[in-house]
């Protein structure tokens, strides 16, 4: 299971660093909850790719740092910081993944402005 954790984390990290919405959502659930700056909606995977592509276009990646992860009863929670290019203040990132058929699938992604 820990090998899958590491692989999933590497994929998430590479997706954020590269501004790659397709890679980020490649293992998303059929419906994924996105909360971008206090606007929360449930999207299909294809819609979520479109929304995150727009997000990365408007907030090009500068840096991405994983902070913490924990798992309980088939759910996995990840926190990270994301800096848009040229910004000194990072956004806080929260991901919730769920185990399904031995694989992790992205169920929720929240990006919040830091105060």
N, C-alpha and C positions, 0 to 999 in steps of 0.2 A: 504493500500500500504506500509506503514512503517513497518508493521509486516513482509511483504515479503522482504523488504530491510534488516531488522535485520537477518532474517533466511538465506538469501543469503550471507550476510557478515560472519555469523558464519560458514557457510559451506566452503567459500573460505579460511577463517582463519584456520580452522581445516585441510583443504586439504594441505595448505602450511606448517603448523607446522608438519604434519605427512608425508609430501612428498608423498601424495596420488593423483596421476594423475587421476585415475578413478573418485574419488570424485570431484576433481577440474573441470573436464570436463563432469560430469554427466548431467549438464543442459546447455551444449554448443549447439550452432547452428549446423546445418548439416555441414557447412563449417565455420571454425574458423581461424582467422589470428593470427599467432604466430610470434613474433619478439623476438628472443633470441640473445642478444649481437650483434645487428646490422644486423642480418640475418633474413629477413622477408619472410614468405611464407604462403600461404593459404592451409590449410589441412582439410581433412574430420575429423570428430570427432574421429574416430578410429585411424587415423594417428597422430592426436594431442595427444592422450593418449600415444601412443608409444614415441613420441618426448619428452613429459613432463616426462615420466617414466625415459628416458635416462637423462634428465636434473637433476632430483632429485637424480639419482644414482651418477652422476658426481658432484653434488652440494648438498650434504645431508643437510637437514634443521637443522639450529641452532636456529633461531628465525624469527618471522614474526610479523610486527607491522603495523596495518592499520593507515594511516595518514589522509586521507580526502576522502569524497565522495560528489558528486553533481549529480543532475539529471535535464534534460531538454527534453521536447518533446518526451518522451518515451525512451530516452537513459539515461544511468546511468554510471558515470565515477568514478573509485575508484583508489586511489594511496596508495602505501604501500612500506615498506622496507623489504627486505629478506636477512638474513645473512645465508651464508652457514656455516656449522658446523666448529667451530674453527676460523672463520674469524672475524676481527674487523671492516671491511668495508662492509656495506650492498649494495645490488643491489637495484635499484629503480624498482618498479613494477607498471604497469598501466593496468587496466582492463576496458573494455567497454562492457556493457551489454545492451540488448535491450528488451523491454517489448514485449511479444508475448503471446496472449491469456491469459492475466492476470498473467503470470509468467515471470521471468527474465531469459534470455538465454545469455550465454557468447558468445560474437562476436569477441573480440580481447583481446589478452594478450601480453604485452610487458615487457621484463625484460632487464634492461640496467645496465651496470657497472657504478658505481658512480666514478666520476673523483677523 
